[in-house]
Amino acid sequence: MKLQYILTILLLTISLLHLQAGPDHIAHISGQVIDSETKEPIIDAIISLEGTRSQTLSDDNGNFQIKNIHSGKYIMHIQALGYSIEREEINLAPYTTKKIVIELNSENHELAEVSVTASLSRLKRDVSPIVVSQLTPKTFEATQSLTLSQGLNFSPGVRVETTCQNCGSQEVRINGLEGHYSEILINSQPVVGALTKTYGLDQIPLNMVDEINIIRGGNSALYGSHAIGGVIDIITKEPENNYYEIKYNLSLIDGKSADNMLLFNTSLVDKNKTSGISVFGNMRSRNPWDANGDGFSEIGKNRASSLGFSSFLKPNKDSKVIAEYRYTSEERRGGDSFDKPPHEANIAEYSDFKIHSGSADYSQYFNDNKHRLNIHVSIQDAYRDSYFGAEQEPNGYGKTTELTLIGNAKYEMNIDNLLFMPAKFISGYTQSHDMLRNEIPGYNYKQNQNINIGTLYFQNEWQNEKLSIAIGARLEKHSLVENVNIMPRVNARYKIVGNVNLRGGYTVGYRAPEITGGDLDIPIQGGKATLLSFADDIKPERSRSFSGGFDTKFYNENFYSYFLVEGFFTRINNAFIDRVIGENETGNTLVQRENANRATISGINFETSIQPSEWLQIDGGYTIQRGRYKSPERWSDDETVEPTKDMLRSPEQYGFISAMATPQSPFSIAVSGTYTGSMYVPHLAGYIENDELKKTPQFFDMTTKIAYSFKLNAYNKVEISCGVQNIFNSRQRDFDKGVNRDADYIYGPSLPRTYFIGLKLSSF
């Protein structure tokens, strides 16, 4: 079916839905929702009338309106993230507008404050059909996470691993699937391209992040067609008030290699909060670390800096414009002989990045905030000078460029009654273009990729206290895939009793044969560069995923707890696999990506949060999983090496725990840790004689942090912190040595025992 025909049908559907949404009645409500203590407006509060289908959201000034309802007595239901639910009785006289100010009390218990963006709206987890886990700056502070790669480990079903001991590339796995199966978004837009995804977990500054929302699996129809594993949506900070913050952190890796990081944030907002700007920046300088004294680094050298801003303007109460810009510069190098040029080293993997990113966003509300139109454009221009070579190879220099363009138009409509309950309908169209050029002339190696993707998406979500249903689909035309891909998504939640919710979901996805993040890292194995190509007859992967589970909570005045169990099953047809096929004319190793047979991965995620008092909160997550191919797959070109059905680098058990305590106001104590179970990791010949599969030991990486804060004066405060990461020094002990090492033979925690101190100066 042609996309234009589908668009026509969709527009007719919107028109018919709109006709259902406008009965005429004789009373109105106009009001504002504010914080009971600060008197500041509360944004995106949900206001509804019990016994009716009338519902709306408060705008950026806390204002709301409900029009055309029958006169009489009603119970108004108001809820917002971080606040206790409020119920208030109102009496509406005929032909009048009731004006009301609603004050919400801040909720001490933070466990229910998970914002849900799977429907691009902010709802409590209790009523969302799709579970979305959230990480905030508070989590990063408590776990001493200075980069995205460190912080993501503290979310259920998510694990970050280092994949190269030379360059330090990392990938995030969701529900056990490789990083290729996860999509990183910024403000819900797929602007992170293949080049920037290669080292993006280190390059995206955490001090620009307001929250990170993680969707396990491709459950939402609104983004992530090829995100079979899941979606990581990075929401950037928007200026809210006048403030500043400066942070410095010094880490000593293994007590000897220094890692210095300086960060700053500041924002200015006018008194009417109709415009504002926030500016952020950071600088990092990390020295290399050698684990076994062979003169080659296991953690590379890093010099990085970034600068950016986010600004907004509200031309009137119903519209908003947001503009953002970020610049990142990073130089990283691994190997040896850091005082010499890369081509004079025995091993060098070197990258010098320059990345410019920008976006503009316009929103317009209509019909008392029941309708919203959003237009978004974003661009990212990335450049990399690189060297990948061994034994003073003069031909290892190359360069990579990537231009990513995104345009998106989205329309949202809140409907008082659609068939059987209130609903929210969202539809939109996204057009993306990615142009990638990667070349190493001396190796006769070139990668050129032009990708154009047009996506039409829609989703309807019915939601009340008892039942939530989200039904949607994506229709996507990928320039590397012949036909239009149709991907339905269905999710539902049902409250069976008390605070117990059942959830289930079904997702269809695909993955095109394209260059992705880790493919632009050229590992040195056995003194040779590893070069990737695609089989001529390679087909897209196709996937089907099922999920289901339950969650519950218990609370009273002194105790709050939350518990979730979630099962998942994903089947991938034509799964991609990389195989060594020989050497090219320059003597470097050739790896070909081709289709394997069917692969399945299944498991269970557990999540719990406990707040036994106002000064203590404990969070934890644990995953049990298994990934298998239908028949044994070869991972080595050595015919004597047995193939395997197991998905490699995928532990069957992993998890995390974190606890934050503030027993006395100026002091805080945080303890956190991650557990990684045993897994099979390929170990290629070079330092060892023959290829082999290594079963790794299990690891527990524990961190403790103590902080003390005090007032400097009436306007400023200071926080001093210190602690130890990986207290037990739980790490890999069998790194390869010398120039013939396998750079991809790396597993376990990313840091050895590391001591740190920090200083933070900020305004109140």
C-alpha positions in Angstrom: 0.0 0.0 0.0 1.3 3.4 -0.9 2.2 5.7 2.0 0.1 8.5 0.6 -3.0 6.3 0.7 -2.3 5.4 4.3 -1.8 9.1 5.2 -5.2 9.9 3.6 -6.9 7.1 5.6 -5.2 8.3 8.8 -6.3 11.9 8.3 -9.9 10.8 7.7 -9.7 8.7 11.0 -8.5 11.8 12.9 -11.4 13.8 11.5 -13.9 11.2 12.6 -12.3 11.0 16.0 -12.5 14.7 16.3 -16.3 14.6 15.6 -16.7 12.4 18.7 -14.9 14.8 21.0 -17.1 17.8 21.1 -20.5 17.5 22.8 -22.1 20.8 23.9 -22.9 21.3 27.6 -23.5 24.3 29.8 -20.7 24.7 32.4 -16.9 25.2 32.4 -13.9 24.9 34.7 -10.9 27.1 34.6 -8.0 26.8 37.1 -4.4 26.5 38.0 -2.4 23.7 39.7 0.5 24.9 42.0 2.9 23.5 44.5 1.5 24.0 48.0 4.9 25.1 49.4 6.6 27.0 46.7 3.4 28.2 44.9 5.2 27.4 41.6 3.0 26.1 38.8 2.9 22.4 38.2 3.3 21.3 34.5 1.5 18.3 33.0 -0.8 17.6 36.0 -3.7 15.4 35.0 -7.1 16.8 35.9 -10.2 14.7 35.5 -13.8 14.5 36.7 -14.7 11.2 38.4 -17.7 9.5 36.7 -17.1 11.3 33.4 -14.7 11.1 30.5 -13.5 14.7 30.9 -9.7 15.0 31.3 -7.0 17.5 30.5 -3.4 18.5 31.3 -2.1 21.6 32.9 0.1 23.7 30.6 3.5 25.2 31.3 2.0 27.8 33.6 -0.1 25.2 35.5 -3.3 26.4 33.9 -6.1 24.2 32.6 -9.6 24.3 31.3 -12.4 21.8 31.1 -15.3 23.0 28.9 -18.8 22.0 28.0 -19.8 19.7 30.9 -23.1 19.3 32.7 -23.8 21.4 35.7 -23.9 19.7 39.1 -21.6 18.2 41.8 -18.4 16.5 40.8 -15.3 15.0 42.4 -12.2 16.4 40.7 -9.2 14.1 40.5 -5.7 15.8 40.2 -2.4 13.9 40.0 1.1 14.9 39.0 4.6 13.4 39.1 6.1 13.9 42.6 2.9 14.9 44.3 0.2 13.2 46.3 -3.1 12.6 44.5 -5.7 15.2 45.3 -9.5 14.8 45.2 -11.7 17.9 45.5 -15.5 18.3 45.4 -16.8 21.1 43.2 -20.3 22.4 42.4 -20.9 23.7 38.9 -23.8 26.1 38.4 -25.5 26.3 35.0 -24.0 28.6 32.4 -21.0 29.6 34.6 -17.2 29.1 34.6 -15.9 27.8 37.9 -12.4 29.2 38.7 -10.3 27.2 41.1 -6.7 27.0 42.3 -5.5 23.6 43.3 -2.5 23.1 45.6 -0.7 19.7 45.5 1.5 18.4 48.3 5.0 17.1 47.5 5.2 13.4 47.8 8.1 12.1 49.9 8.0 8.7 48.3 9.7 8.9 44.9 9.2 5.3 43.9 6.1 6.0 41.9 7.5 9.0 40.1 8.6 7.2 37.0 7.8 9.3 34.0 6.4 7.5 31.1 7.3 8.6 27.6 6.2 5.5 25.7 3.1 7.5 24.8 5.1 10.8 24.7 3.2 11.9 27.9 4.0 12.0 31.5 2.0 9.5 33.5 2.6 7.6 36.7 3.7 4.0 36.2 0.5 2.8 37.9 -1.6 3.7 34.9 0.7 3.3 32.0 0.3 0.3 29.7 4.1 0.3 29.0 6.7 0.1 31.8 9.4 2.7 31.4 12.3 2.8 33.8 13.8 6.1 34.7 17.3 7.3 35.7 17.8 10.8 37.1 20.8 12.9 38.1 20.1 11.8 41.7 20.9 8.2 40.6 24.1 9.3 38.9 25.2 11.2 42.0 24.5 8.3 44.3 26.3 5.7 42.1 29.2 8.0 41.2 28.3 7.7 37.5 30.3 10.3 35.6 29.3 9.0 32.2 26.2 7.6 30.6 28.0 4.2 30.3 28.3 4.0 34.1 24.8 5.2 34.9 22.9 2.9 32.6 23.9 -0.1 34.6 21.5 0.9 37.3 18.3 0.1 35.3 16.7 -3.4 35.2 17.5 -5.5 32.2 20.3 -3.1 31.1 24.0 -3.9 31.0 26.9 -1.9 29.6 30.2 -3.6 28.6 33.5 -2.5 27.3 34.2 -4.2 23.9 37.8 -3.0 23.1 40.8 -2.7 25.4 42.6 -0.4 23.0 40.0 2.3 22.2 37.6 1.7 25.1 34.5 1.4 22.9 31.4 0.4 24.9 27.9 -0.9 24.1 24.7 -1.1 26.0 22.7 -4.4 26.0 19.0 -4.4 26.8 17.3 -7.7 27.6 20.5 -9.5 26.6 20.7 -8.2 23.0 23.8 -6.6 21.5 24.1 -2.8 21.3 23.1 -2.9 17.6 19.6 -3.8 18.8 19.2 -0.7 21.1 18.4 2.8 19.9 19.7 5.9 21.7 17.4 8.9 21.3 17.9 12.5 22.4 14.5 14.1 23.3 12.8 11.2 21.6 14.6 11.8 18.2 17.0 9.3 16.6 19.8 11.9 15.9 22.6 9.7 17.3 24.2 8.2 14.2 26.5 5.2 13.7 29.7 7.2 14.2 28.6 9.0 17.4 27.0 5.8 18.8 30.5 4.2 18.6 31.7 6.1 21.7 28.5 8.0 22.5 28.1 6.5 25.9 31.2 8.5 27.0 30.7 11.5 24.8 27.2 12.6 25.8 27.6 14.9 28.8 25.6 13.8 31.8 25.3 17.4 33.1 23.0 18.2 30.1 20.7 15.3 31.1 17.4 15.9 33.0 16.3 12.2 32.9 16.8 9.0 30.9 13.8 6.9 30.1 14.4 3.3 29.1 11.9 1.1 27.4 12.8 -2.6 27.3 11.8 -4.0 24.0 10.3 -2.0 21.1 6.9 -1.8 22.8 6.0 1.8 21.8 4.8 2.5 18.2 6.1 6.1 18.5 9.8 5.3 18.1 12.3 2.6 17.7 11.4 0.4 14.6 14.7 -1.4 14.7 15.2 -1.1 18.4 14.5 -4.8 19.1 16.3 -4.7 22.4 14.9 -1.4 23.6 15.1 2.4 23.6 17.2 4.8 25.6 15.6 8.2 25.5 17.8 11.0 26.8 15.8 14.0 27.9 17.9 17.2 28.1 17.6 19.8 30.8 15.3 22.8 30.2 15.9 26.0 32.1 13.5 26.3 35.0 15.0 29.0 37.2 18.1 31.1 37.8 20.9 28.9 39.1 24.5 27.7 38.6 26.5 24.6 39.5 30.2 23.8 39.2 31.6 20.3 39.9 35.1 18.8 39.9 35.9 15.2 40.3 39.3 13.5 40.6 39.5 9.7 40.2 42.7 7.6 40.6 42.3 4.5 38.6 44.0 1.6 40.5 45.3 4.4 42.7 47.7 5.7 40.0 46.1 6.8 36.7 44.3 10.2 37.1 40.9 11.0 35.6 40.0 14.6 36.0 36.5 16.0 35.2 35.2 19.5 35.4 31.6 20.3 34.8 29.4 23.5 34.9 25.8 24.4 34.4 24.0 27.7 34.6 20.5 28.9 33.6 18.6 32.2 33.4 14.8 32.5 33.2 12.8 35.7 33.0 10.4 36.4 35.9 7.3 35.5 33.9 9.0 32.2 32.8 8.2 32.9 29.1 11.9 32.6 28.0 15.1 31.1 29.3 18.4 29.6 28.5 20.7 27.1 30.2 24.4 26.5 29.3 26.5 23.5 30.1 30.0 22.5 29.6 32.6 19.9 30.7 36.3 19.0 30.3 37.9 15.7 30.9 41.5 14.5 31.0 42.2 10.8 31.7 45.6 9.1 31.7 45.9 5.5 30.4 46.0 2.5 32.7 48.1 -0.6 32.2 46.7 -3.7 34.1 49.5 -6.2 33.7 52.7 -4.1 33.2 53.2 -5.1 29.5 53.3 -1.4 28.4 50.0 -1.6 26.7 46.8 0.1 28.0 43.6 -1.6 29.2 42.0 1.8 29.7 43.0 4.4 27.1 44.0 8.1 27.2 41.1 10.5 26.9 41.0 14.3 26.4 37.4 15.6 25.9 35.4 18.8 26.2 31.8 19.9 25.4 29.8 23.0 25.4 26.1 23.6 24.6 22.9 25.3 25.5 19.1 24.8 25.6 16.7 27.7 25.3 13.0 28.2 25.1 10.5 31.0 24.2 6.8 31.1 24.8 5.3 33.6 22.3 1.9 33.0 24.1 0.3 30.7 26.5 -0.5 28.1 23.8 2.8 27.9 22.0 6.5 27.1 22.7 9.7 27.2 20.8 12.8 25.2 22.0 16.3 25.6 20.4 19.4 23.5 21.4 23.0 23.2 20.3 25.9 21.0 21.5 29.6 20.8 20.5 31.8 17.9 21.5 35.5 17.4 21.0 37.2 14.2 22.0 40.6 12.7 21.5 41.1 9.1 22.6 43.9 6.7 22.2 44.8 3.2 23.3 47.9 1.0 22.9 51.4 2.0 23.8 54.0 4.7 23.3 51.6 7.5 24.0 54.5 10.1 23.7 55.0 9.1 20.0 52.8 9.6 16.9 50.3 6.7 16.4 52.3 5.2 13.5 55.4 4.9 15.6 53.7 2.8 18.3 53.5 -1.0 18.5 49.7 -0.7 18.7 47.6 2.4 18.4 43.9 2.9 18.1 43.3 6.7 17.9 40.3 8.9 17.2 39.9 12.6 17.2 36.2 13.7 17.1 34.5 17.0 16.3 30.7 16.8 16.7 28.1 19.6 16.2 24.5 18.9 17.1 21.5 21.2 16.9 17.7 21.1 17.1 14.6 23.2 17.0 11.2 22.3 18.3 7.8 24.1 18.0 4.7 23.2 19.9 1.2 24.6 19.5 -1.8 23.8 21.7 -5.4 24.0 20.6 -8.9 23.6 22.0 -8.0 24.0 25.7 -4.8 21.9 25.5 -6.7 18.9 24.1 -4.9 19.1 20.8 -1.2 19.6 20.2 0.9 20.0 17.1 4.7 19.6 17.3 7.3 20.2 14.6 10.8 19.1 15.2 14.0 19.4 13.1 17.5 18.3 14.2 20.9 17.9 12.6 24.2 16.3 13.7 27.5 16.7 11.8 30.3 14.5 13.0 33.9 14.2 11.9 36.7 11.8 13.0 40.4 11.6 12.2 41.6 8.1 13.1 44.5 5.6 13.1 44.1 1.9 13.6 47.4 -0.1 13.2 50.2 -2.2 14.7 53.9 -2.5 14.5 54.6 1.0 13.1 52.1 0.5 10.3 52.2 3.8 8.2 49.0 3.1 6.4 46.5 3.0 9.3 45.3 6.6 9.0 41.7 7.3 8.0 38.8 9.7 8.3 35.1 9.4 8.9 32.3 11.9 8.3 28.6 11.5 9.1 25.7 13.9 8.5 22.3 13.1 10.2 19.1 15.0 9.5 15.8 14.4 11.2 12.4 16.0 10.5 9.3 15.1 12.5 5.7 16.3 12.6 3.4 15.0 15.3 -0.2 15.6 16.2 -1.8 14.7 19.6 -5.4 14.7 20.5 -7.1 14.0 23.9 -10.5 12.6 23.4 -13.2 12.6 26.2 -14.8 9.4 25.0 -13.6 7.1 22.2 -15.8 4.0 22.1 -15.6 3.0 25.7 -13.3 5.4 27.7 -11.1 8.5 27.5 -8.2 8.2 25.0 -5.2 9.9 23.6 -4.5 9.6 19.9 -1.0 10.4 18.5 0.1 10.3 14.8 3.0 11.6 13.0 5.6 11.3 10.2 9.4 11.2 10.5 11.9 11.6 7.7 15.5 10.9 8.4 18.7 11.0 6.3 22.1 9.7 7.2 25.2 10.0 5.0 28.3 8.2 6.3 31.7 8.1 4.7 34.5 6.0 6.3 37.9 5.5 4.5 41.3 4.1 5.3 43.2 4.5 2.0 46.3 2.6 3.1 44.2 -0.5 3.8 42.2 -0.1 0.6 39.1 0.1 2.9 36.1 2.2 2.2 32.6 2.3 3.7 29.9 4.6 2.1 26.4 4.5 3.3 23.4 6.7 2.5 20.2 5.9 4.3 16.8 7.5 3.9 13.9 6.4 6.2 10.4 7.6 6.0 8.1 6.6 8.9 4.4 7.0 9.5 3.3 6.1 13.0 0.2 6.2 15.0 -1.0 5.1 18.4 -4.2 5.3 20.4 -4.1 4.9 24.2 -7.1 4.4 26.3 -6.5 4.9 30.0 -8.3 5.0 33.3 -7.5 3.8 36.8 -8.6 0.2 36.0 -7.5 -0.4 32.4 -5.0 1.0 29.9 -4.6 -0.1 26.3 -2.2 1.1 23.7 -2.6 0.0 20.1 -0.4 1.4 17.3 1.8 0.7 14.3 4.7 2.0 12.4 4.9 2.0 8.6 8.5 2.5 7.5 10.3 2.6 4.2 14.0 2.0 4.6 16.2 2.8 1.6 18.2 -0.5 2.1 15.0 -2.6 2.3 12.8 -3.2 -0.7 9.3 -3.1 0.8 7.4 -1.0 3.3 7.8 -2.5 6.8 4.5 -2.7 8.8 5.1 -3.1 12.5 2.1 -3.4 14.9 2.5 -2.7 18.6 -0.1 -3.7 21.3 0.2 -3.2 25.0 -2.3 -3.4 27.9 -2.5 -3.0 31.7 -5.3 -4.2 33.9 -5.5 -3.5 37.7 -6.8 -6.9 39.0 -7.0 -5.9 42.7 -5.8 -3.2 45.0 -2.4 -2.0 43.7 -1.6 -5.0 41.6 -1.3 -4.4 37.8 -1.0 -7.0 35.1 0.7 -6.0 31.8 1.3 -7.6 28.5 2.7 -6.6 25.1 3.4 -7.7 21.5 5.9 -6.1 19.1 7.0 -6.6 15.6 10.3 -5.2 14.5 13.1 -5.4 11.9 16.8 -4.4 11.5 18.2 -3.4 8.2 21.8 -4.5 7.1 23.5 -1.2 7.8 26.6 0.0 9.5 26.0 0.7 13.1 27.9 2.0 16.1 30.5 -0.7 16.9 31.2 -1.3 13.2 33.3 1.9 13.0 35.7 0.7 15.6 38.5 -1.2 13.9 40.0 -3.6 16.5 43.6 -4.8 16.3 43.7 -8.5 16.8 46.9 -10.5 16.5 48.6 -7.4 15.2 46.1 -7.0 12.3 43.3 -4.6 11.7 39.8 -6.2 11.5 37.7 -4.9 8.5 34.0 -5.5 8.1 32.0 -6.2 5.0 28.4 -7.3 4.2 27.4 -10.5 2.4 25.9 -9.8 -1.1 22.8 -11.8 -0.2 22.2 -10.5 3.3 18.6 -10.0 4.3 17.0 -7.8 7.0 16.4 -9.3 10.4 12.8 -9.8 11.4 11.7 -10.0 15.0 8.7 -10.7 17.2 8.6 -10.0 20.9 6.3 -10.8 23.7 6.3 -9.4 27.2 4.1 -9.9 30.3 4.2 -9.5 34.0 2.9 -7.7 37.0 3.8 -5.0 39.5 2.5 -4.0 42.9 3.2 -1.4 45.6 2.5 -1.1 49.3 2.7 2.1 51.3 1.7 3.8 54.5 2.9 6.9 56.3 6.3 5.3 57.2 7.0 2.7 54.5 6.8 2.5 50.7 7.7 -0.4 48.4 7.4 -1.4 44.8 8.0 -4.7 43.1 7.9 -5.8 39.4 8.3 -9.1 37.6 8.5 -8.9 33.8 9.0 -11.8 31.4 10.2 -11.4 27.8 10.7 -13.5 24.7 12.2 -12.3 21.4 12.6 -14.4 18.3 14.8 -13.1 15.5 14.7 -14.5 12.0 17.7 -14.1 9.7 19.8 -13.0 12.7 23.1 -11.3 11.8 26.4 -12.9 12.7 30.0 -11.9 11.9 32.4 -14.5 10.5 36.1 -14.3 9.8 36.6 -15.1 6.1 40.3 -14.5 5.5 42.7 -11.6 4.7 42.8 -8.8 2.1 45.7 -7.8 0.0 47.2 -5.6 2.8 47.2 -8.5 5.2 44.4 -7.4 7.4 41.6 -9.6 8.7 38.3 -9.6 6.8 35.1 -10.2 8.7 31.8 -10.6 6.8 28.3 -10.0 8.2 25.8 -12.5 7.0 22.5 -14.1 8.1 22.5 -16.9 10.6 19.5 -19.1 11.4 16.8 -18.2 13.9 17.8 -16.8 17.3 15.7 -16.5 20.5 16.3 -14.8 23.8 14.0 -15.0 26.8 14.2 -14.2 30.4 12.7 -12.5 33.5 13.4 -9.0 34.9 12.9 -8.3 38.5 12.8 -4.8 40.0 12.2 -3.5 43.5 12.3 -0.2 45.3 12.0 0.2 49.0 11.7 3.4 51.1 11.5 2.4 54.7 11.9 6.0 55.9 12.3 9.5 54.5 16.1 9.2 54.8 16.7 5.8 53.2 15.9 4.5 49.7 17.0 1.1 48.3 16.6 0.1 44.6 17.5 -3.1 42.9 17.1 -5.1 39.7 18.0 -8.6 38.6 17.8 -10.4 35.2 17.7 -14.1 34.4 18.0 -14.8 30.7 19.1 -17.2 28.0 20.0 -16.5 24.4 20.4 -19.3 21.8 20.6 -19.9 18.1 18.5 -22.6 16.5 21.5 -24.5 15.4 25.3 -24.1 16.2 27.0 -21.1 14.6 30.6 -20.7 13.7 32.4 -17.7 15.2 35.9 -18.7 14.2 37.5 -19.5 10.8 39.4 -22.3 12.5 37.6 -25.5 11.4 38.8 -27.3 14.5 36.9 -24.9 16.8 33.4 -26.1 17.7 30.5 -23.9 16.8 28.1 -22.9 19.5 24.4 -22.3 20.0 25.0 -19.7 22.7 24.8 -16.0 22.2 28.3 -14.8 23.1 29.1 -12.1 25.6 25.6 -12.5 27.1 25.6 -13.6 30.8 22.6 -15.6 32.0 22.3 -13.5 35.2 23.1 -9.9 36.1 21.7 -7.2 38.3 22.3 -4.1 40.4 21.6 -2.6 43.8 21.9 0.9 45.1 21.1 2.5 48.5 21.1 6.2 49.4 20.9 7.3 53.1 20.7 10.8 54.6 20.5 9.9 58.3 21.5 13.5 59.3 20.8 16.4 57.0 24.4 17.5 56.0 25.6 13.9 55.5 24.7 11.4 52.9 26.0 7.8 52.4 25.5 5.8 49.2 26.3 2.2 48.5 25.8 0.7 45.0 26.9 -2.3 43.1 26.5 -4.3 39.9 26.6 -8.1 39.5 27.7 -9.8 36.3 27.3 -13.6 36.0 29.5 -16.0 33.9 29.3 -15.8 30.1 31.2 -17.1 27.1 33.6 -14.7 25.4 35.5 -15.4 22.2 39.3 -15.3 22.5 41.1 -15.1 19.2 44.6 -16.5 18.4 47.6 -14.1 18.5 48.8 -14.0 22.1 47.3 -17.5 22.5 48.0 -20.2 20.0 44.4 -21.1 18.9 40.9 -19.5 19.0 38.9 -20.6 22.0 35.7 -19.8 24.0 36.4 -18.5 27.5 33.9 -19.0 30.3 34.4 -15.9 32.4 34.1 -15.7 36.2 31.3 -13.8 37.9 31.9 -10.2 39.2 30.5 -7.9 41.8 31.5 -4.3 41.4 30.7 -2.3 44.6 31.0 1.5 45.2 30.7 3.5 48.3 30.4 7.3 48.5 30.2 9.8 51.4 29.1 13.4 50.9 28.9 16.4 53.2 27.2 19.6 52.3 27.0 23.0 54.0 25.9 26.6 53.3 28.6 28.9 52.1 26.3 31.9 52.5 22.7 32.8 51.9 22.9 32.1 48.2 25.5 29.4 47.7 26.2 25.9 49.1 29.2 23.5 48.9 29.3 19.7 48.8 32.4 17.6 49.4 32.4 13.9 48.5 34.8 11.0 48.4 34.7 7.2 48.1 35.9 4.1 46.3 34.6 2.4 43.2 35.0 -1.3 42.8 36.1 -1.8 46.4 36.8 -5.5 46.0 38.9 -4.9 42.8 36.6 -7.4 41.0 38.0 -7.4 37.4 39.4 -9.4 34.6 42.8 -11.0 35.4 43.9 -12.6 32.2 44.3 -9.8 29.7 46.5 -10.6 26.7 50.0 -9.1 26.6 52.0 -7.5 23.9 51.5 -6.5 20.3 49.7 -9.7 19.3 46.9 -9.4 21.8 43.2 -9.7 21.0 41.9 -6.2 21.7 38.3 -7.6 21.9 39.2 -10.0 24.6 37.9 -7.9 27.4 35.1 -8.5 29.9 33.9 -7.6 33.4 33.8 -4.2 35.2 35.1 -1.3 33.2 37.2 0.1 36.2 39.5 -1.6 38.7 39.5 -0.3 42.3 39.3 3.5 41.9 39.5 6.2 44.6 37.7 9.5 44.0 37.1 12.9 45.6 34.6 15.5 44.4 33.7 19.2 45.1 30.5 20.9 44.1 29.6 24.6 44.3 26.0 25.6 43.5 23.3 28.1 44.2 20.2 27.4 46.2 
